[in-house]
């Protein structure tokens, strides 16, 4: 079974939960930018929750299915259409053999996740099927999709297929806005900022720039940050934000020349010579990937203890989703056996 790509969309790629354990070698985790959305689509479809899906940014693809296949979506609101007929998001749908799946314009959020039963069966590379385009690694030939690509699908379990019409519980349907708050733990180098600049960073709204992708999200519109005057350390450059090279965690915020903050995301480099003024907490990184260009963000300073509590709450919400969909599946199986 396979899917033919008629139109690839704006930036559609194969992603899963990502490849862990190689960042120290300069290979980032990649994987879905919105992990909860990716997992929710897979769980809704009764796939393994880390099965490979298509991540579709701002504009969805047009795909032809060679055989009948069930699908589910997560993340952004981009209405799926089967042979031109609209269908609900966040619901198990059946695409008949030979039919074309396409998507309406994005109504909210930025990235939709398309799960297909059995998952996208591209080869694993370093333990993951995720696409890392900068390194031409993983996914479909190490790149975003192009017209004419043919995606192989994995084997599904026909005995336990998710029922058509099964919906994501309302409590887990994503809600999007036009103004967001991102929680930030101060970075190792925020002491290099002038005190007034550090305070203002958390007081002003910043707009997402058009340079917002899997490598990083750039922000503009706030007051440029001033760094304290100092003699550049040996090995650093002359930019006031330069440091001797250091490791970059995913979510770290650097501000080259103090002008435009950049949040590094799942395809970011693992280190470099810009000071990290803070790090967006892991529980808010899914949200970063769903913010559209020109939308507003306010950074909110939190403690490490608050960040860990948010991470526990995130894990708890994911476990609640697993239980809710597992209970629904067991109930459906029980009714089928009666």
MARKE-943296 format. One line per 5 residues: number of its first residue (from 1); their letters; for each residue x, y, z of C-alpha. Coordinates in Angstrom, 1 decimal, padded with zeros to 4 digits. Example, Ala and Ser with C-alpha at 12.3 -4.5 7.8 and 13.67 -1.06 7.14 Angstrom:
<rs>
1) AS) 012.3 -004.5 007.8 | 013.7 -001.1 007.1
</rs>
This chain:
<rs>
1) XXXXX) 000.0 000.0 000.0 | 001.3 003.5 -000.8 | 000.4 007.1 -001.2 | 001.3 009.2 -004.3 | 002.2 012.8 -003.7
6) XXXXX) 000.3 015.0 -006.3 | 001.2 018.3 -004.7 | 003.5 018.5 -001.7 | 002.1 021.5 000.1 | 004.4 024.2 001.5
11) XXXXX) 006.8 022.2 003.6 | 005.5 018.6 004.2 | 007.9 016.0 005.7 | 007.9 012.6 007.4 | 008.3 013.0 011.1
16) XXXXX) 007.9 010.8 014.2 | 008.9 011.2 017.8 | 012.5 012.0 016.8 | 015.9 010.5 017.2 | 017.4 010.7 020.6
21) XXXXX) 021.0 010.3 021.7 | 023.0 011.9 018.9 | 022.8 015.6 019.7 | 026.4 015.5 021.1 | 027.5 014.5 017.6
26) XXXXX) 025.7 017.5 016.1 | 022.6 015.5 014.9 | 019.5 017.1 016.4 | 016.4 015.1 017.4 | 014.2 016.3 014.6
31) XXXXX) 010.7 014.7 014.9 | 007.3 016.4 015.1 | 007.5 020.1 016.3 | 004.1 019.5 018.0 | 004.7 016.1 019.7
36) XXXXX) 001.3 016.0 021.4 | -000.6 016.6 018.2 | 001.4 013.9 016.4 | 000.8 011.4 019.2 | -002.9 012.3 019.4
41) XXXXX) -003.4 011.6 015.7 | -001.7 008.2 016.0 | -003.5 007.2 019.2 | -006.9 008.2 017.6 | -006.0 005.8 014.7
46) XXXXX) -004.8 003.0 017.1 | -001.3 003.3 015.6 | 001.8 003.1 017.8 | 001.8 006.6 019.2 | 005.3 007.3 017.8
51) XXXXX) 004.5 006.0 014.3 | 005.8 008.2 011.4 | 003.3 010.8 010.1 | 003.3 013.7 007.7 | 003.9 017.1 009.2
56) XXXXX) 002.2 019.7 007.0 | 003.2 023.4 007.6 | 000.6 026.1 006.8 | -000.5 024.4 003.5 | -001.4 020.8 003.2
61) XXXXX) -000.5 018.3 000.5 | -002.6 016.6 -002.2 | -002.3 012.9 -002.0 | -003.7 009.9 -004.0 | -004.3 006.6 -002.1
66) XXXXX) -003.7 003.4 -004.1 | -005.8 001.4 -001.6 | -008.5 002.2 000.9 | -006.9 003.6 004.0 | -008.0 005.1 007.3
71) XXXXX) -006.5 008.4 008.4 | -006.7 010.9 011.3 | -005.4 014.4 011.8 | -003.9 016.3 014.8 | -002.6 019.8 015.4
76) XXXXX) -003.6 022.7 013.2 | -007.1 023.2 011.9 | -006.8 022.4 008.1 | -010.0 020.8 006.9 | -009.4 017.5 005.1
81) XXXXX) -011.2 016.9 001.8 | -011.7 013.5 000.2 | -012.3 013.9 -003.6 | -013.2 017.6 -002.8 | -015.7 016.8 -000.1
86) XXXXX) -014.8 018.4 003.3 | -014.6 016.2 006.5 | -014.0 017.0 010.2 | -010.5 017.3 011.7 | -009.5 015.1 014.7
91) XXXXX) -011.7 012.2 013.5 | -011.0 008.8 011.9 | -011.8 009.0 008.2 | -011.7 006.4 005.4 | -010.1 007.3 002.1
96) XXXXX) -011.4 005.0 -000.6 | -008.9 003.4 -003.1 | -008.0 005.8 -005.8 | -009.3 008.8 -004.0 | -007.5 012.1 -003.5
101) XXXXX) -007.0 013.6 -000.1 | -006.4 017.4 000.0 | -006.7 020.1 002.6 | -008.4 023.5 002.9 | -006.5 026.6 003.9
106) XXXXX) -005.1 026.7 007.5 | -007.7 028.2 009.8 | -005.8 028.0 013.1 | -002.4 026.8 014.2 | 000.5 026.3 011.8
111) XXXXX) 001.2 022.5 011.5 | -001.1 019.6 010.9 | -000.2 016.0 011.5 | -001.6 013.4 009.1 | -001.5 009.9 010.5
116) XXXXX) -002.3 006.9 008.3 | -003.0 003.4 009.5 | 000.2 001.4 009.7 | 002.3 004.6 009.6 | 004.6 006.0 006.9
121) XXXXX) 007.0 003.1 006.3 | 010.2 004.9 005.2 | 013.5 003.3 006.4 | 014.7 004.1 009.9 | 017.9 006.1 010.2
126) XXXXX) 019.6 006.2 013.6 | 016.5 004.8 015.2 | 014.0 007.3 013.6 | 012.1 007.9 010.4 | 012.1 011.6 011.0
131) XXXXX) 013.4 014.0 008.3 | 016.4 016.1 009.1 | 016.6 018.1 005.8 | 019.8 020.0 006.7 | 021.7 016.7 007.0
136) XXXXX) 019.7 014.9 004.3 | 018.9 012.3 006.9 | 015.8 010.2 007.4 | 012.3 010.7 006.1 | 011.8 010.4 002.3
141) XXXXX) 015.2 010.6 000.8 | 016.3 013.0 003.5 | 014.1 015.9 002.3 | 010.6 017.5 002.3 | 008.2 015.9 -000.1
146) XXXXX) 008.0 016.6 -003.8 | 005.3 015.9 -006.5 | 005.7 012.4 -007.7 | 007.0 010.9 -004.5 | 005.5 007.6 -003.5
151) XXXXX) 005.3 006.9 000.2 | 005.1 003.3 001.4 | 002.8 002.5 004.3 | 003.2 000.0 007.1 | 001.0 -003.0 007.8
156) XXXXX) -002.1 -002.3 009.8 | -003.9 -004.7 012.1 | -007.2 -005.3 010.3 | -008.6 -007.0 013.4 | -008.3 -003.9 015.6
161) XXXXX) -008.9 -001.0 013.1 | -010.0 002.2 014.6 | -013.7 002.8 013.8 | -014.5 005.4 011.2 | -016.0 008.4 012.9
166) XXXXX) -014.1 008.0 016.1 | -013.3 011.5 017.4 | -010.7 013.0 019.6 | -012.3 013.7 023.0 | -013.2 017.4 023.2
171) XXXXX) -010.9 018.0 026.1 | -007.9 017.2 023.9 | -008.9 019.2 020.8 | -006.3 022.0 020.4 | -007.3 025.6 021.0
176) XXXXX) -005.4 028.3 019.2 | -005.2 032.1 019.6 | -003.5 035.1 018.1 | -001.5 036.0 021.2 | 000.5 033.5 023.2
181) XXXXX) 002.6 033.3 026.4 | 005.8 031.2 026.3 | 007.3 030.3 029.7 | 011.1 030.8 029.8 | 013.7 029.7 032.3
186) XXXXX) 016.5 032.4 032.4 | 019.6 031.2 030.5 | 023.2 030.8 031.5 | 024.1 034.1 029.9 | 021.2 036.4 030.8
191) XXXXX) 023.6 038.2 033.1 | 025.3 039.6 030.1 | 022.2 041.8 029.4 | 021.8 045.2 031.0 | 019.2 044.9 033.8
196) XXXXX) 016.8 047.2 032.0 | 017.0 045.2 028.8 | 016.5 041.9 030.7 | 013.3 043.3 032.3 | 012.0 044.7 029.1
201) XXXXX) 012.5 041.4 027.3 | 009.7 039.9 029.5 | 007.5 043.0 029.3 | 007.1 043.5 025.6 | 005.2 041.7 022.9
206) XXXXX) 007.2 040.1 020.1 | 005.9 039.2 016.6 | 006.8 035.9 014.9 | 008.9 036.8 011.8 | 008.5 035.1 008.4
211) XXXXX) 011.7 033.2 009.2 | 010.0 030.6 011.4 | 010.8 027.0 010.5 | 011.9 023.7 012.0 | 015.4 025.1 012.8
216) XXXXX) 014.2 028.2 014.7 | 011.5 030.8 015.2 | 012.7 034.4 014.8 | 010.9 037.3 016.6 | 010.8 041.0 015.9
221) XXXXX) 009.0 044.1 017.0 | 010.4 044.4 020.5 | 013.1 046.9 021.7 | 016.6 045.7 020.8 | 018.4 044.2 023.9
226) XXXXX) 021.5 045.9 025.1 | 024.4 043.8 026.4 | 026.8 045.1 029.1 | 030.0 046.5 027.8 | 032.8 044.0 028.1
231) XXXXX) 036.0 042.9 026.4 | 035.2 039.9 024.2 | 036.7 036.8 025.6 | 039.4 035.0 023.7 | 037.9 032.9 020.9
236) XXXXX) 034.6 034.9 020.7 | 033.6 037.4 018.1 | 033.0 041.1 018.3 | 029.2 041.0 018.4 | 028.1 042.0 021.9
241) XXXXX) 026.0 038.8 022.1 | 029.0 036.6 021.2 | 030.4 034.0 023.6 | 033.0 031.3 023.4 | 031.1 028.4 021.7
246) XXXXX) 028.6 026.6 024.0 | 026.0 023.9 023.7 | 022.5 024.9 022.7 | 019.5 023.1 024.3 | 016.4 022.8 022.1
251) XXXXX) 014.2 025.8 023.1 | 017.2 028.1 023.9 | 016.8 031.7 022.9 | 019.7 033.6 021.4 | 019.6 037.2 020.3
256) XXXXX) 022.3 038.0 017.7 | 023.3 041.6 018.0 | 020.5 042.0 020.6 | 018.0 042.7 017.8 | 015.7 039.7 017.1
261) XXXXX) 015.3 036.7 019.5 | 015.5 033.2 017.9 | 014.0 030.2 019.6 | 015.9 027.1 018.4 | 013.6 024.1 017.6
266) XXXXX) 014.0 020.5 016.7 | 016.3 020.8 013.7 | 018.6 023.3 015.3 | 022.4 023.1 015.5 | 023.8 021.8 018.8
271) XXXXX) 026.1 024.6 019.7 | 027.5 028.0 018.7 | 028.8 031.4 019.7 | 025.7 033.3 020.7 | 024.6 033.9 024.3
276) XXXXX) 021.5 032.1 025.4 | 019.3 034.5 027.4 | 016.8 031.9 028.3 | 015.2 028.6 027.3 | 011.5 028.0 026.5
281) XXXXX) 010.3 025.2 028.8 | 009.7 021.8 027.2 | 006.0 021.9 027.9 | 005.6 024.9 025.7 | 007.7 023.8 022.7
286) XXXXX) 004.7 022.2 021.0 | 003.0 025.5 021.1 | 005.9 027.3 019.4 | 005.5 025.1 016.4 | 001.8 026.1 016.0
291) XXXXX) 002.4 029.9 016.1 | 001.8 031.5 012.7 | 004.0 034.3 011.3 | 003.0 037.8 012.5 | 001.2 036.5 015.6
296) XXXXX) 002.2 037.9 019.0 | 004.2 036.4 021.8 | 005.0 037.4 025.4 | 007.8 035.7 027.2 | 007.1 034.9 030.8
301) XXXXX) 009.9 034.1 033.2 | 009.5 031.0 035.4 | 011.7 029.1 037.8 | 013.2 025.7 037.2 | 010.7 024.2 039.7
306) XXXXX) 007.8 025.7 037.8 | 009.2 024.3 034.5 | 009.5 020.8 036.0 | 005.9 021.0 037.3 | 004.7 022.0 033.8
311) XXXXX) 006.5 019.0 032.4 | 004.8 016.7 034.8 | 001.4 018.3 033.9 | 002.2 017.8 030.2 | 003.0 014.1 030.8
316) XXXXX) -000.2 013.7 032.8 | -002.3 015.2 030.0 | -000.7 012.8 027.5 | -001.4 009.8 029.8 | -005.0 011.0 030.2
321) XXXXX) -005.4 011.0 026.4 | -004.0 007.4 026.2 | -006.5 006.3 028.8 | -009.4 008.1 027.2 | -008.8 006.6 023.8
326) XXXXX) -007.9 003.2 025.2 | -011.2 003.2 027.1 | -013.1 004.2 024.0 | -011.4 001.4 022.0 | -012.2 -001.2 024.6
331) XXXXX) -015.8 -000.1 024.7 | -016.1 -000.3 020.9 | -014.5 -003.8 020.9 | -016.9 -004.9 023.6 | -019.9 -003.7 021.6
336) XXX) -018.6 -005.5 018.5 | -018.4 -008.8 020.4 | -021.9 -008.5 021.9
</rs>
